[in-house]
Amino acid sequence: MVQVIPIERKSAVLTPSSLACLSHVPTVNLTAGCAHECRYCYARGYMTHPGEGKVAFYTNTLARLREELRRKRKKPTTVYFSPSSDTFQPVPEVLNMAYDVFKFLLESGIGVTFVTKGRIPDRHRDLLAAHAPLVQGRIGLTTLDPAVAAAFEPHAASPEVRLAQAAELIGAGVPVDARLDPILPGVTDGADCLEPLCAALARIGVRTIAASVLFLRPAVTGSLRRCVEDKQMLNRVLDCFAGSEPLAIHAGNSRVLALPASARLEIMERLKTIAHRYGLEVLVCACKNPDISSGSCHISGRWPPVVRGGSQLGLFQS
């Protein structure tokens, strides 16, 4: 298991994001690094990443959040969890903090959107269900194949568990979309993977999929080479990047190695064709695919505007 390093947060809890899809909502990370240790995670390349097998846990998040909101004249209408870690990591300290932070925000009338590949404990699901109008969820799901999931997402919840808890939240009135991110070229990009995945998502009540194909940074490539034991499977992924060129993403603020636009378009068209048969909408985010898309993945949720006194307040409430 990972080494948990308790630290005090020095910076603000509610932080802006450079991503266009998150530019209008504050974001929160409960940790730097993530215990799921997904081999493809782009956050491995961040300066704040504590290193392989380590999670830096911010022990004072709730206290600082209370103070920040007390000082704000306008409160956020919703908060996004989390841009570079998972809220539902298999770490007791993180799960306890997640519960307390969610409870505080929801009881304050502030909505939460989360993306997770983790196991959501019962009490957390009960809390989210009890505040369903203020909650929107995103389930990260790249495959239904347990062997592929174990190779690339070793400490995340199993695909079966992710589907089951998403179904439970949908049944409780919490909107849940799916994120096929990343699609692994050569492994999860074929109809044999996408067809059962779309069928399973439609069956539990998901209606929207946001998708993106794997891109590489040096830290990600290193992680894949070190940690994916099935080298045949790994080589099927890496071989797809032969001859690829750097792509500027995130409004030009970052450069990654991506599949050629034609290859990504082919994968997305395959996904859209399959998804359409199951009544699923597919979103391709321009943040990661500026050369093939101009749309949003709506990662922070689709919230109605806040209207008070006949005027639209937008993102903040008095």
Backbone bond lengths (Angstrom), bond angles and torsions (degrees), N, CA, C in turn:
res aa  C-N    CA-C-N  psi(-1)  N-CA   C-N-CA  omega(-1)  CA-C   N-CA-C  phi
1 M - - - 1.469 - - 1.525 110.51 -
2 V 1.328 114.57 168.57 1.453 119.43 -176.27 1.527 111.05 -78.36
3 Q 1.312 114.90 158.20 1.460 121.94 173.89 1.522 108.16 -89.00
4 V 1.329 117.36 122.54 1.457 121.97 179.37 1.523 108.95 -94.15
5 I 1.331 116.30 122.90 1.459 121.79 -177.59 1.526 108.50 -111.13
6 P 1.343 118.05 107.71 1.465 119.64 179.39 1.531 110.29 -72.56
7 I 1.316 116.50 129.95 1.459 121.01 175.92 1.522 108.89 -140.67
8 E 1.328 115.93 158.76 1.461 120.55 175.14 1.521 109.07 -94.19
9 R 1.308 114.94 136.59 1.458 120.55 178.57 1.519 109.15 -74.32
10 K 1.326 115.62 128.24 1.460 120.72 178.50 1.528 111.82 -94.73
11 S 1.331 115.91 -31.63 1.461 120.49 -176.89 1.526 110.04 -93.14
12 A 1.330 115.82 179.50 1.460 121.29 -179.40 1.520 110.93 -65.39
13 V 1.328 116.31 151.63 1.467 121.44 175.96 1.521 110.20 -77.53
14 L 1.324 115.97 -48.94 1.464 121.82 179.50 1.526 108.29 -83.49
15 T 1.313 116.28 111.30 1.459 119.53 -175.05 1.520 111.08 -124.03
16 P 1.329 117.22 147.59 1.460 120.51 176.43 1.518 110.63 -77.45
17 S 1.321 116.34 163.43 1.462 122.07 177.49 1.519 109.21 -121.31
18 S 1.327 115.27 149.52 1.464 120.10 177.29 1.523 111.99 -81.53
19 L 1.333 117.11 -9.66 1.462 120.92 -179.75 1.519 110.23 -75.23
20 A 1.317 116.67 135.28 1.466 120.41 -179.81 1.522 111.23 -59.77
21 C 1.328 117.36 -38.06 1.467 120.82 -178.26 1.528 112.50 -69.13
22 L 1.328 117.25 -14.71 1.463 120.99 179.58 1.528 112.62 -118.20
23 S 1.318 117.00 7.09 1.463 120.19 -172.20 1.527 113.02 -67.47
24 H 1.328 117.16 -18.30 1.459 120.03 -174.59 1.522 112.96 -104.07
25 V 1.336 118.07 5.74 1.464 119.57 178.58 1.522 110.01 -135.16
26 P 1.342 117.31 146.48 1.469 118.95 172.42 1.517 110.19 -74.00
27 T 1.322 116.65 150.98 1.465 122.24 -178.28 1.525 110.31 -121.65
28 V 1.322 115.06 157.57 1.469 121.03 -179.84 1.524 109.45 -135.84
29 N 1.331 116.20 133.18 1.458 122.94 167.20 1.528 108.10 -113.69
30 L 1.313 116.65 128.84 1.464 120.01 176.15 1.518 111.74 -83.86
31 T 1.333 116.43 -17.13 1.460 121.56 -179.02 1.522 109.82 -143.76
32 A 1.306 115.01 164.01 1.462 122.07 161.55 1.520 105.56 -108.13
33 G 1.331 116.61 129.08 1.449 119.99 -168.67 1.513 109.50 84.00
34 C 1.328 116.88 163.06 1.464 120.89 -174.81 1.518 109.55 -144.23
35 A 1.318 116.12 135.90 1.458 121.46 -177.43 1.522 113.42 -71.56
36 H 1.319 118.44 -13.32 1.466 119.45 176.69 1.523 111.36 -69.71
37 E 1.323 116.43 -27.77 1.460 122.93 176.58 1.529 113.14 51.37
38 C 1.332 116.23 42.91 1.465 119.26 176.03 1.525 108.71 -59.31
39 R 1.318 115.92 130.14 1.461 120.89 -171.38 1.520 112.72 -66.48
40 Y 1.314 117.80 -22.71 1.463 122.46 -176.47 1.526 113.46 -98.76
41 C 1.330 117.95 3.64 1.470 120.85 -170.81 1.529 111.59 -62.28
42 Y 1.342 115.46 123.97 1.467 120.62 -178.65 1.518 112.33 -67.12
43 A 1.351 117.49 -22.35 1.459 120.78 -177.87 1.528 112.20 -68.36
44 R 1.325 117.28 -12.47 1.464 119.83 176.14 1.526 111.35 -60.98
45 G 1.318 116.87 -24.39 1.454 120.35 -179.34 1.513 114.10 -87.92
46 Y 1.341 117.87 -0.66 1.462 120.53 -178.91 1.531 110.96 -76.06
47 M 1.322 116.18 149.24 1.471 120.48 178.77 1.517 111.52 -63.68
48 T 1.339 117.32 -28.39 1.463 120.67 -177.98 1.523 113.30 -81.14
49 H 1.339 117.83 -7.41 1.467 119.58 -178.42 1.519 109.86 -64.61
50 P 1.343 118.59 127.10 1.468 120.88 -173.46 1.523 114.97 -78.33
51 G 1.342 116.94 -8.42 1.460 119.49 179.32 1.517 111.62 114.11
52 E 1.319 114.63 164.66 1.464 121.88 -177.50 1.518 110.94 -56.96
53 G 1.324 116.51 131.37 1.458 121.07 174.64 1.510 114.72 76.02
54 K 1.353 117.91 16.04 1.459 121.10 -178.47 1.529 110.53 -130.61
55 V 1.324 114.86 145.32 1.466 122.32 174.82 1.520 107.85 -132.27
56 A 1.326 115.87 122.93 1.465 120.40 174.86 1.528 107.88 -91.67
57 F 1.341 116.27 115.80 1.465 122.41 -174.91 1.522 109.85 -101.98
58 Y 1.337 115.61 123.47 1.462 121.42 -178.87 1.532 109.14 -82.02
59 T 1.324 115.72 105.41 1.469 121.03 -172.39 1.522 113.66 -75.09
60 N 1.326 118.04 -20.47 1.463 120.96 -173.67 1.524 112.71 -108.26
61 T 1.323 117.61 21.70 1.462 120.08 -175.24 1.523 112.46 -59.49
62 L 1.321 117.49 -48.94 1.461 119.85 -176.34 1.523 111.49 -63.99
63 A 1.320 117.23 -43.71 1.466 120.40 -179.25 1.528 110.68 -62.11
64 R 1.320 116.75 -43.63 1.460 119.80 179.93 1.532 111.25 -68.84
65 L 1.326 116.28 -36.53 1.459 119.54 178.47 1.520 111.27 -64.41
66 R 1.316 116.95 -43.41 1.472 119.84 177.32 1.531 110.65 -57.64
67 E 1.320 115.70 -43.62 1.456 120.11 -178.51 1.522 111.07 -67.57
68 E 1.321 117.40 -42.53 1.470 120.77 179.04 1.520 111.50 -60.03
69 L 1.314 116.76 -46.33 1.463 119.71 -178.06 1.526 111.36 -69.91
70 R 1.318 116.89 -32.59 1.464 119.70 177.35 1.523 111.26 -61.55
71 R 1.340 115.73 -34.41 1.465 120.01 -176.63 1.528 113.20 -86.64
72 K 1.328 117.55 -12.76 1.465 119.53 -177.60 1.526 111.02 -80.44
73 R 1.331 115.36 133.65 1.468 119.80 175.63 1.515 109.89 -72.13
74 K 1.336 116.43 -37.02 1.456 121.53 176.75 1.522 109.02 -118.75
75 K 1.304 115.52 131.74 1.459 120.73 179.68 1.533 109.74 -89.68
76 P 1.323 117.71 148.27 1.466 118.79 174.06 1.518 109.92 -65.84
77 T 1.325 116.61 148.02 1.460 119.37 176.06 1.518 111.10 -81.49
78 T 1.326 116.66 -25.56 1.468 120.35 177.84 1.522 109.77 -152.54
79 V 1.324 116.32 156.26 1.459 123.70 -179.32 1.529 107.88 -130.24
80 Y 1.326 116.50 141.15 1.465 121.08 -177.80 1.531 111.18 -104.92
81 F 1.333 116.15 132.95 1.468 124.70 175.90 1.530 108.76 -122.52
82 S 1.295 119.47 124.34 1.449 130.26 -8.99 1.526 105.83 -139.79
83 P 1.314 120.07 144.15 1.461 120.52 -174.34 1.522 115.49 -70.84
84 S 1.333 118.61 -25.43 1.467 118.25 -175.96 1.531 113.87 -139.10
85 S 1.326 116.20 19.65 1.462 120.68 173.96 1.523 107.16 -157.86
86 D 1.328 116.86 175.32 1.463 120.87 179.26 1.516 109.01 -108.49
87 T 1.312 116.44 134.70 1.460 120.40 -179.63 1.519 111.78 -67.31
88 F 1.346 116.96 -33.01 1.463 120.89 -173.72 1.524 110.73 -105.88
89 Q 1.321 115.05 64.21 1.460 121.60 177.01 1.529 109.80 -84.17
90 P 1.331 118.22 152.90 1.466 120.58 179.04 1.521 112.33 -77.53
91 V 1.323 115.41 56.95 1.473 122.82 -179.52 1.526 106.99 -132.93
92 P 1.329 119.70 116.22 1.466 121.33 -174.73 1.525 114.09 -52.80
93 E 1.335 116.95 -42.86 1.468 119.19 -178.98 1.527 111.50 -61.55
94 V 1.319 116.31 -40.85 1.464 120.20 -179.14 1.516 110.47 -68.91
95 L 1.328 117.15 -42.76 1.463 120.17 -179.71 1.526 111.31 -64.70
96 N 1.333 117.28 -39.73 1.468 120.11 177.74 1.520 110.89 -63.74
97 M 1.327 116.51 -42.83 1.458 120.02 178.83 1.534 110.59 -65.69
98 A 1.320 116.66 -41.14 1.464 120.22 178.66 1.525 110.43 -58.22
99 Y 1.316 116.20 -44.71 1.471 119.38 179.71 1.530 110.77 -61.61
100 D 1.317 116.94 -47.82 1.465 120.94 -177.03 1.521 111.73 -64.66
101 V 1.327 117.24 -40.84 1.466 120.89 -179.89 1.523 110.72 -68.75
102 F 1.332 116.96 -44.96 1.472 119.94 177.34 1.523 110.63 -60.45
103 K 1.319 116.93 -44.85 1.468 121.27 -178.79 1.528 110.59 -60.65
104 F 1.316 116.38 -44.77 1.459 120.50 179.79 1.530 111.28 -61.57
105 L 1.332 116.91 -47.60 1.457 120.60 -179.11 1.524 111.58 -64.73
106 L 1.314 117.04 -47.53 1.456 120.46 -176.55 1.525 111.53 -65.67
107 E 1.316 116.97 -40.33 1.464 119.83 178.57 1.524 111.48 -71.94
108 S 1.330 116.51 -15.18 1.468 121.30 174.04 1.526 111.63 -90.50
109 G 1.335 116.69 1.83 1.460 120.99 179.61 1.509 114.32 80.31
110 I 1.339 117.07 17.98 1.461 122.27 -179.12 1.526 108.63 -103.15
111 G 1.324 116.66 128.30 1.451 121.19 -177.84 1.513 112.58 -74.80
112 V 1.330 115.60 158.53 1.461 120.79 176.55 1.527 109.12 -131.76
113 T 1.316 114.81 139.81 1.453 122.48 169.77 1.524 107.32 -120.07
114 F 1.313 116.75 135.62 1.462 119.14 -179.79 1.523 109.79 -134.82
115 V 1.326 114.92 151.65 1.457 123.24 171.30 1.518 107.00 -120.61
116 T 1.330 116.86 130.27 1.462 117.84 -177.52 1.520 112.39 -147.43
117 K 1.319 114.64 148.61 1.458 123.39 167.19 1.522 109.22 -116.52
118 G 1.330 115.52 14.70 1.453 120.59 -174.23 1.515 113.61 -99.04
119 R 1.321 114.30 176.57 1.465 122.45 174.46 1.526 107.94 -87.97
120 I 1.305 117.50 120.14 1.461 122.45 -178.95 1.530 108.26 -91.28
121 P 1.324 118.15 116.02 1.471 119.71 -178.30 1.524 112.03 -60.98
122 D 1.334 115.50 158.87 1.464 120.79 -177.09 1.520 112.30 -56.86
123 R 1.327 116.95 -45.00 1.468 118.02 -175.77 1.517 111.54 -66.92
124 H 1.326 117.63 -31.09 1.459 120.48 176.00 1.522 110.33 -68.54
125 R 1.349 116.55 -42.11 1.459 119.61 178.67 1.520 110.51 -64.59
126 D 1.327 117.24 -38.10 1.470 120.45 177.39 1.529 110.51 -62.97
127 L 1.329 116.45 -41.65 1.467 120.63 179.10 1.525 110.83 -63.32
128 L 1.324 116.53 -46.03 1.461 120.64 -179.44 1.524 110.71 -64.05
129 A 1.318 116.46 -42.20 1.465 120.24 -179.87 1.526 111.54 -64.65
130 A 1.338 116.39 -36.43 1.466 120.32 -179.39 1.529 112.03 -68.12
131 H 1.331 117.24 -19.05 1.470 122.04 179.61 1.526 110.29 -121.75
132 A 1.324 116.27 35.88 1.467 121.50 -171.96 1.528 114.58 -50.55
133 P 1.339 120.95 -39.73 1.473 119.39 -179.75 1.528 113.95 -63.62
134 L 1.342 116.64 -17.46 1.465 120.95 -178.62 1.524 112.58 -103.62
135 V 1.333 117.83 9.27 1.460 120.64 -172.55 1.523 110.29 -126.80
136 Q 1.338 115.81 138.39 1.457 122.01 168.87 1.523 107.69 -136.28
137 G 1.336 115.61 133.11 1.453 120.48 -175.97 1.510 112.53 -114.27
138 R 1.320 115.05 155.31 1.456 122.64 174.95 1.524 107.05 -132.42
139 I 1.328 117.71 122.68 1.448 121.76 179.50 1.525 109.03 -100.33
140 G 1.322 116.49 123.08 1.455 121.34 176.02 1.516 109.25 -83.99
141 L 1.325 116.60 121.30 1.455 120.35 -176.70 1.519 108.38 -146.68
142 T 1.316 117.06 115.14 1.466 120.91 -176.66 1.514 113.19 -103.32
143 T 1.329 117.38 -19.85 1.463 121.13 -175.62 1.516 109.00 -164.71
144 L 1.330 116.43 158.90 1.457 121.65 169.49 1.521 111.30 -99.16
145 D 1.321 116.74 -6.87 1.469 122.45 -176.99 1.531 109.23 -78.75
146 P 1.327 118.47 113.58 1.471 120.22 -177.43 1.524 113.13 -62.12
147 A 1.331 118.10 -29.18 1.465 120.07 -179.96 1.524 110.97 -70.61
148 V 1.322 116.54 -41.14 1.466 120.21 177.66 1.521 110.04 -66.70
149 A 1.332 116.54 -43.48 1.459 120.36 178.92 1.525 111.07 -60.85
150 A 1.329 117.06 -43.05 1.462 120.54 -179.72 1.516 111.58 -64.92
151 A 1.326 117.32 -34.58 1.466 120.83 -178.77 1.515 112.11 -71.56
152 F 1.329 117.93 -37.97 1.456 120.87 -172.46 1.528 113.71 -107.82
153 E 1.336 118.08 -19.10 1.470 122.37 -178.91 1.531 108.85 -133.81
154 P 1.338 117.68 64.27 1.468 121.41 -163.90 1.521 115.80 -61.69
155 H 1.330 118.39 -31.01 1.465 119.79 -175.44 1.524 112.61 -115.78
156 A 1.328 117.56 9.52 1.457 120.91 174.10 1.526 109.09 -78.16
157 A 1.327 116.64 167.21 1.458 120.36 175.28 1.525 109.74 -65.07
158 S 1.301 117.19 154.31 1.454 120.66 177.94 1.529 109.55 -66.24
159 P 1.323 117.69 154.77 1.473 119.50 176.34 1.529 112.12 -54.47
160 E 1.327 117.28 -37.93 1.467 121.38 -179.95 1.524 110.86 -61.56
161 V 1.331 116.77 -43.64 1.466 121.16 179.62 1.527 110.37 -66.56
162 R 1.310 117.81 -42.60 1.466 120.71 -179.92 1.520 111.13 -59.92
163 L 1.321 116.31 -43.91 1.466 119.83 179.07 1.528 111.03 -64.78
164 A 1.314 116.73 -42.66 1.466 120.51 -176.87 1.519 111.64 -64.13
165 Q 1.334 117.19 -43.91 1.465 118.11 -178.22 1.522 111.68 -74.63
166 A 1.333 117.57 -29.44 1.466 119.88 173.49 1.525 110.09 -65.23
167 A 1.332 116.57 -41.35 1.464 120.75 178.23 1.520 110.72 -61.63
168 E 1.333 116.16 -40.01 1.468 119.91 179.90 1.517 110.88 -65.23
169 L 1.324 117.59 -42.30 1.457 120.24 179.87 1.533 110.99 -66.56
170 I 1.325 116.39 -41.71 1.470 119.59 177.66 1.527 109.96 -60.81
171 G 1.328 116.35 -41.90 1.454 120.51 178.05 1.514 112.98 -62.88
172 A 1.344 116.77 -26.26 1.464 121.54 178.84 1.529 112.42 -88.97
173 G 1.335 116.63 2.74 1.462 119.74 176.95 1.511 115.32 95.44
174 V 1.338 117.39 8.79 1.466 121.16 177.63 1.528 108.55 -91.26
175 P 1.333 119.55 119.65 1.467 119.74 176.78 1.528 110.16 -65.23
176 V 1.323 116.60 131.83 1.466 121.40 178.43 1.523 108.78 -131.00
177 D 1.327 116.15 121.89 1.458 122.29 171.79 1.522 108.99 -101.05
178 A 1.323 116.51 171.30 1.466 121.00 179.33 1.517 109.93 -115.55
179 R 1.331 115.55 148.13 1.459 121.96 174.50 1.524 108.99 -121.47
180 L 1.309 115.79 109.55 1.464 121.52 172.89 1.522 106.10 -89.98
181 D 1.318 114.56 79.29 1.456 119.50 -171.03 1.533 108.60 -147.55
182 P 1.340 117.10 109.70 1.455 124.93 5.97 1.530 112.84 -98.18
183 I 1.327 115.35 151.53 1.451 120.34 164.27 1.526 106.88 -76.13
184 L 1.317 116.83 128.03 1.464 121.65 -176.18 1.528 109.19 -92.43
185 P 1.328 118.52 108.89 1.462 119.81 -178.00 1.523 111.15 -61.06
186 G 1.313 115.50 137.92 1.451 120.48 -179.35 1.513 114.06 84.01
187 V 1.343 117.21 -10.06 1.466 120.52 -177.48 1.525 111.88 -127.19
188 T 1.335 118.17 -52.09 1.476 120.51 -175.73 1.523 112.58 -118.02
189 D 1.315 117.73 13.96 1.465 120.21 -176.44 1.519 113.88 -96.97
190 G 1.316 118.53 -0.12 1.456 121.55 -177.78 1.514 112.44 -90.71
191 A 1.313 116.38 163.45 1.462 121.61 179.13 1.519 111.42 -60.46
192 D 1.340 117.54 -30.09 1.466 120.66 -179.34 1.520 111.94 -64.88
193 C 1.324 117.31 -23.70 1.461 121.94 175.66 1.527 110.85 -95.61
194 L 1.318 117.35 -45.94 1.465 121.96 -172.76 1.525 112.61 -69.97
195 E 1.314 117.17 -34.93 1.470 120.33 -178.03 1.527 112.03 -62.90
196 P 1.341 119.68 -55.13 1.477 118.28 179.41 1.518 113.05 -66.04
197 L 1.337 116.97 -28.99 1.454 120.20 178.32 1.519 110.47 -65.69
198 C 1.324 117.01 -47.82 1.470 120.82 178.65 1.522 110.77 -63.23
199 A 1.328 116.43 -40.91 1.461 120.19 179.65 1.527 110.85 -61.23
200 A 1.332 116.84 -43.29 1.459 121.01 -179.11 1.523 111.50 -66.43
201 L 1.320 117.44 -40.84 1.461 121.03 -179.86 1.523 110.97 -66.24
202 A 1.329 116.67 -44.01 1.461 119.83 178.78 1.526 110.96 -62.79
203 R 1.323 116.14 -36.90 1.469 121.19 -177.07 1.528 111.65 -63.45
204 I 1.334 118.45 -33.66 1.467 119.87 -178.82 1.518 112.71 -90.60
205 G 1.332 117.86 -2.58 1.455 119.73 175.32 1.507 116.17 105.68
206 V 1.346 117.71 5.72 1.469 120.00 173.48 1.526 108.60 -69.33
207 R 1.327 116.33 142.12 1.459 120.37 -179.03 1.526 113.17 -121.60
208 T 1.333 117.52 -15.46 1.462 120.83 -176.51 1.519 110.64 -133.53
209 I 1.330 115.55 137.30 1.465 122.99 176.17 1.524 108.54 -121.12
210 A 1.319 116.95 130.47 1.463 121.93 168.52 1.522 107.12 -104.28
211 A 1.316 117.02 132.19 1.466 119.40 -172.93 1.520 111.71 -134.54
212 S 1.327 115.04 148.22 1.457 121.55 174.09 1.523 107.91 -153.41
213 V 1.316 116.05 148.39 1.459 121.64 179.80 1.526 109.03 -89.70
214 L 1.309 116.40 146.96 1.468 122.09 178.26 1.526 111.59 -49.93
215 F 1.340 115.24 135.46 1.460 120.04 165.62 1.522 108.25 -121.58
216 L 1.307 115.79 161.30 1.461 120.49 -173.94 1.516 111.67 -116.67
217 R 1.314 114.38 139.49 1.456 123.86 164.07 1.528 105.84 -120.62
218 P 1.329 118.75 161.96 1.469 119.46 -179.70 1.525 113.55 -52.94
219 A 1.340 116.87 -40.76 1.463 119.41 -179.46 1.515 111.74 -66.38
220 V 1.332 117.06 -34.53 1.465 120.80 178.95 1.525 110.32 -71.30
221 T 1.332 116.51 -45.54 1.466 119.87 178.38 1.524 110.73 -59.32
222 G 1.334 116.89 -42.95 1.461 120.77 177.95 1.515 111.94 -61.06
223 S 1.337 116.45 -42.80 1.464 120.95 179.13 1.520 110.94 -62.65
224 L 1.317 116.78 -44.93 1.463 120.32 179.41 1.524 110.74 -60.67
225 R 1.315 117.39 -46.06 1.468 120.69 -177.32 1.530 111.52 -66.14
226 R 1.322 116.68 -37.93 1.467 119.92 -177.74 1.526 112.65 -75.04
227 C 1.331 115.66 -38.34 1.462 119.20 -162.53 1.522 116.40 -108.45
228 V 1.319 118.61 -21.78 1.457 119.57 179.17 1.523 108.05 -84.05
229 E 1.311 116.53 111.02 1.470 121.13 -173.48 1.518 112.70 -75.96
230 D 1.312 117.44 -30.73 1.466 120.82 179.11 1.528 108.31 -78.84
231 K 1.309 116.91 90.50 1.457 121.44 -174.09 1.526 112.06 -67.37
232 Q 1.301 117.36 -29.52 1.457 119.19 177.19 1.524 110.39 -64.49
233 M 1.330 116.09 -44.26 1.454 120.30 177.41 1.522 110.65 -65.02
234 L 1.337 115.91 -43.14 1.455 120.32 179.65 1.520 111.43 -60.65
235 N 1.311 116.60 -44.41 1.469 119.76 -178.64 1.523 112.07 -64.60
236 R 1.328 117.19 -31.16 1.460 119.33 176.07 1.523 110.81 -62.66
237 V 1.332 116.15 -33.91 1.470 120.23 176.99 1.522 110.50 -73.40
238 L 1.321 116.62 -54.37 1.458 120.55 -173.49 1.521 112.86 -66.51
239 D 1.315 116.94 -31.88 1.469 119.62 179.29 1.526 111.69 -62.87
240 C 1.318 116.45 -26.26 1.471 119.75 179.66 1.524 111.91 -67.13
241 F 1.339 116.93 -19.71 1.463 120.45 -177.08 1.526 112.79 -92.32
242 A 1.316 117.76 1.32 1.468 120.21 178.19 1.523 109.35 -59.97
243 G 1.328 115.91 126.45 1.463 120.42 -179.61 1.511 114.96 81.57
244 S 1.341 118.10 0.65 1.465 120.46 177.91 1.519 110.50 -71.06
245 E 1.322 116.01 156.44 1.455 121.82 -179.87 1.519 110.43 -121.56
246 P 1.341 117.40 158.48 1.465 119.78 -179.92 1.522 111.93 -61.86
247 L 1.337 114.77 147.27 1.460 122.48 177.96 1.513 108.31 -127.14
248 A 1.322 116.90 133.47 1.462 121.44 175.51 1.523 108.45 -83.80
249 I 1.336 116.79 122.49 1.458 121.40 179.82 1.522 109.26 -124.38
250 H 1.346 115.52 -179.71 1.461 121.36 179.66 1.529 110.44 52.54
251 A 1.344 115.39 54.67 1.462 122.01 179.19 1.530 111.66 58.82
252 G 1.329 116.05 33.22 1.455 121.06 177.17 1.504 114.93 80.88
253 N 1.355 117.28 4.59 1.465 120.29 -176.63 1.524 113.59 -83.07
254 S 1.316 117.34 -9.02 1.457 120.11 -176.95 1.521 109.14 -144.75
255 R 1.324 116.36 147.56 1.460 121.02 177.60 1.521 108.73 -120.69
256 V 1.331 115.14 133.29 1.452 121.41 -177.52 1.518 108.77 -133.96
257 L 1.317 116.11 166.34 1.453 121.16 172.05 1.522 107.53 -94.43
258 A 1.325 116.16 116.42 1.458 121.37 -175.99 1.512 110.31 -122.80
259 L 1.323 116.46 156.02 1.453 119.79 171.88 1.532 109.38 -60.88
260 P 1.323 118.18 152.11 1.468 119.58 176.05 1.523 110.59 -54.76
261 A 1.323 115.86 151.51 1.460 120.99 -178.24 1.522 111.24 -54.94
262 S 1.325 116.83 -39.81 1.466 119.87 -178.57 1.527 111.51 -62.45
263 A 1.332 116.64 -37.66 1.466 120.48 -179.90 1.525 110.85 -70.02
264 R 1.322 116.43 -41.12 1.468 119.24 178.57 1.525 111.11 -67.52
265 L 1.325 116.39 -39.69 1.465 119.53 177.25 1.521 111.30 -61.44
266 E 1.316 116.43 -40.35 1.463 120.11 179.71 1.528 110.81 -62.19
267 I 1.338 116.31 -43.09 1.461 120.46 178.98 1.524 110.45 -64.36
268 M 1.331 116.75 -44.09 1.463 120.26 -178.55 1.525 111.82 -65.98
269 E 1.319 117.18 -38.58 1.464 119.78 178.09 1.522 110.62 -65.81
270 R 1.334 116.94 -37.67 1.465 120.36 176.70 1.525 109.96 -62.35
271 L 1.329 115.43 -46.00 1.461 119.91 179.06 1.528 110.97 -62.05
272 K 1.325 117.29 -45.29 1.462 120.33 -178.00 1.526 111.60 -62.68
273 T 1.309 116.46 -39.40 1.461 120.09 179.51 1.521 110.90 -62.34
274 I 1.336 115.31 -45.84 1.466 119.64 179.06 1.523 110.84 -67.10
275 A 1.337 116.24 -46.53 1.468 120.52 -177.68 1.523 111.27 -59.76
276 H 1.328 116.63 -38.77 1.468 120.98 -178.33 1.525 111.01 -58.67
277 R 1.311 116.80 -35.96 1.467 120.26 179.75 1.524 111.92 -64.16
278 Y 1.317 116.78 -23.58 1.462 121.19 -179.50 1.531 112.67 -105.77
279 G 1.314 116.65 11.98 1.453 120.83 178.19 1.515 114.24 71.95
280 L 1.334 117.26 26.82 1.459 122.06 -177.55 1.531 111.18 -102.08
281 E 1.311 115.94 136.32 1.462 122.31 173.25 1.523 108.78 -87.51
282 V 1.323 117.50 138.32 1.461 122.12 178.24 1.520 109.21 -114.49
283 L 1.332 116.18 127.05 1.460 123.00 177.65 1.524 108.94 -110.59
284 V 1.326 116.19 133.19 1.464 121.70 176.46 1.530 107.09 -115.51
285 C 1.313 115.76 116.88 1.460 120.62 -171.87 1.522 112.00 -78.09
286 A 1.327 115.64 131.81 1.461 120.80 177.99 1.520 112.33 -72.86
287 C 1.336 118.35 -19.17 1.465 120.05 178.23 1.528 110.82 -59.96
288 K 1.333 116.05 -40.59 1.455 121.10 -179.01 1.521 112.93 -99.93
289 N 1.322 116.44 -13.50 1.467 120.75 -176.66 1.528 110.96 -134.45
290 P 1.330 117.80 58.92 1.470 119.48 -174.89 1.518 113.58 -65.73
291 D 1.338 116.86 -18.48 1.461 120.08 -178.16 1.524 113.41 -89.05
292 I 1.343 117.33 -11.79 1.458 118.64 -179.25 1.523 113.33 -127.92
293 S 1.336 118.30 -1.53 1.458 120.32 -177.38 1.525 110.60 -147.56
294 S 1.311 115.49 150.90 1.468 120.98 173.37 1.522 110.22 -123.23
295 G 1.334 117.01 10.02 1.451 121.10 -174.76 1.512 113.82 -98.72
296 S 1.327 114.84 179.23 1.461 122.94 -179.69 1.513 109.41 -109.71
297 C 1.335 115.74 151.20 1.468 120.17 174.80 1.520 111.29 -92.08
298 H 1.344 117.36 -4.89 1.469 123.11 179.42 1.529 111.24 53.54
299 I 1.320 115.59 43.04 1.456 119.87 -177.57 1.525 112.18 -63.61
300 S 1.327 116.96 -27.04 1.465 120.30 -178.98 1.522 112.70 -89.96
301 G 1.330 116.31 7.58 1.457 119.89 177.23 1.518 112.26 99.37
302 R 1.318 114.36 169.24 1.471 121.42 175.91 1.520 106.75 -119.48
303 W 1.316 114.36 96.82 1.453 120.24 -173.58 1.523 110.45 -105.46
304 P 1.336 117.41 140.23 1.457 119.03 173.78 1.518 109.76 -67.94
305 P 1.343 118.25 149.91 1.462 119.65 177.93 1.516 111.34 -64.46
306 V 1.329 115.49 145.81 1.462 121.07 176.83 1.519 108.10 -81.23
307 V 1.323 116.59 123.83 1.459 120.77 -178.53 1.519 108.82 -122.17
308 R 1.314 115.12 124.86 1.458 119.95 177.49 1.515 108.76 -137.08
309 G 1.307 116.25 134.30 1.453 119.80 176.01 1.525 113.36 62.39
310 G 1.343 115.70 28.70 1.454 119.42 176.86 1.525 114.51 83.19
311 S 1.347 117.62 1.04 1.461 119.84 179.88 1.516 109.88 -123.41
312 Q 1.341 115.74 148.19 1.455 120.85 -179.68 1.517 110.01 -87.10
313 L 1.334 115.17 124.96 1.466 120.25 -177.26 1.526 112.30 -93.65
314 G 1.339 117.34 -16.09 1.456 119.35 178.28 1.506 112.83 73.80
315 L 1.334 117.09 -120.49 1.463 120.54 -169.13 1.508 114.94 -87.54
316 F 1.327 117.49 -14.88 1.439 119.20 -173.20 1.527 110.67 -124.62
317 Q 1.330 114.43 152.24 1.451 120.08 178.37 1.516 108.61 -119.89
318 S 1.290 115.49 152.06 1.468 119.79 -178.33 1.526 110.14 -71.82
